[in-house]
């Protein structure tokens, strides 16, 4: 179990083909802010039917896309 499992579970419950979460929304789900390790752990997300798209540090958002 990784520290990002709560986020992956929340993302997996979405029904949209793609959506964006802000860093604040992600922190609310996790209970801590995302850090550089997010880049390593994002490879776990396909098990939940999604992948990480664009990560915008300027806008502080993360885009997610449903896998087909």
Secondary structure, DSSP 8 states (H G I E B T S, - for coil): --TTHHHHHHHHT--SSEEEEEHHHHHHHHSS---TTHHHHGGGGGGGTEEEEEEETTTTEEEEEE--
